[in-house]
Amino acid sequence: MYAIVEIAGQQFKVEEGKKIFVHRMDAAEGDSVVFEKVLLVDNDGAISVGTPVVENTVVEGKVLGNARGDKVIIFKKKRRKGYQKRTGHRQDFTRVEIVSIGAQGAPKKASKKAEAAPVAAEGEAPVKKAPAKKAAPKAEGEAAPKAKKSTKKSEE
């Protein structure tokens, strides 16, 4: 099963379990996201094409983190005129794992973790899990890269 989804103005072919890079989204790592602009759904040969979107169908994903793309160099030059301009760009991306493709509001499949959770027998106290530990925050100086020195000559 796959779907064609529009995310941030771009179309992506997604399947359950696949990981994709999309333009930077305002979501933290571990957040769930829902994409409602589903343009096409192929369910084992049964193709549904939207006009413009497939009604009552959503794609759910989980944010894995943010990353930056490769640097792209833009170099402009006009020959014999002494004009040269060099600039660069790095695009910000968000990595998303596709969790499910399906109808909006449909009951979700029970996860393996939920099935394996211990259940208290009748008349016993409920079983409680210990709270998960949080990672220690990084120091401010560790994450910031060093600034490069400017190569331009100062006018004196």
N, C-alpha and C positions, 0 to 999 in steps of 0.2 A: 504494500500500500504506500502510495506517495501522494504528495500534494504540491501545487504551485501556490506560493504565498507571497504577497507583497509586504515587504518590511522596509520602512523608511524610504519609500520611493523606488525600491529595487525588487525584482522578482527572484525568488529562490525556489529550487526544487528540494523538498524536504521529505525525509522518511523518519520513522520512529527509530530512535537510538543514534541518529547521525548528529554530528557536531558541525556547526557552521559559524562563520565570522560575518557579523552584520555591522553597519555603522554604529558608532558609540550610542548606547542607550542610557537613559537615566535609571539604572537599576543596579543594585549592589550584588555582590557575589552571593549565590545561593537563592536569590529571589526567583519566583515563578513569574513568567510572562505569558500572555495570551495574545495570539495574532488572529484577528477576526477577518482580515481581507484574504480569504481563501478563494483563488481564482479557478482552480481545477482540482478535482479529487479522483484518483484512480484506485478503486478498491478491487484488486485482482481481476482486472479486465472491464469492470463496470465503471465507465468514465462519466463523471458529472462535471459539466462545464457551466460556470456561473455567468450571469448576465447583469452586472459585471462580476458579482461575487456569488459563491454558492451559499444559499441561505442556511442558517442554523448549523454551520460547521465552523469549528475553530481548531487552531493548532496551538498546543500548549508546550512551553519550553522552560528550561531552567538555565539561569545565567551561571556560567562557569568562571567568568572573570573578564577583565579588560586587558587589552594588549595594544601595541602600536605596530603599524605596518612598516615595510621597508621605506627607506628614504628615496624620494623621487627628485632628481635634479632637473631644474628648468633653466636652460641656457639660451639666451636670445642674443643674436648678433646681426649687425648690418655691416656687410663688408665694405671696405674702403671708407667708412664714415667714422671709425673709432668708437663705435657703440657696442658695448658688451654688457650684458646683465645676467647674473647668475643668482638663482633663488632655489630653495628646496622646500619640500613638504613631506610630512609624515602623517598618515591618516590614523585616527583612533578607531579601534574596533572593539566589539563586545563578542565574546565567544558564547554561543548558546547551544545547548543540547536539546534536541527535540524529544519530548516525553511522550506525547500522544497526538493523534490526528483523529478527530471524530466530531460527533454531534455536540452542540452546545448544551450544557447541562446534563449530559449523559452520565450515568453512574460510572465511576472510575473503577478500574480493576484493583482488587486488593493486592497490596504489595507483599512480598515475601517476608519482610520484617514484621508486618502487622500479623501475619498468620503465625509466625514463630513466637510471638510475645506470650509470656506465661499468663494464664488466666487463673484466678482464684476459684476454688471449689465453693459450693454452697455452704454458707455459714462461716466462712473464713474471711479474714481481713483482705482487702485488695492488695495485689502485689505492686510495689512502687519501684521505679527505676531510679538509680542515682543520677543527679544532674550532670550533664556533660561539661567538661572543663573547657574554658576558653583559652585561646592562644594569647601569649603575652604580646602587648603592642610593641611595635618597632620604635626605636629611638628616632627622633626627628632627623638627625644627621646622617643616618645610614641610607635612607631611601633616596635622598637628593643627589643627582649626579653633579660632578664638578663642572663649573662653567668654563667654556673655552675662551681664550684670549682673543680679542678682536684683531683682525689683520689689517684694518684700515689705518692709514697714517693720519694722525691728528694735524689739523691745519694750525700753523703757528704764525 
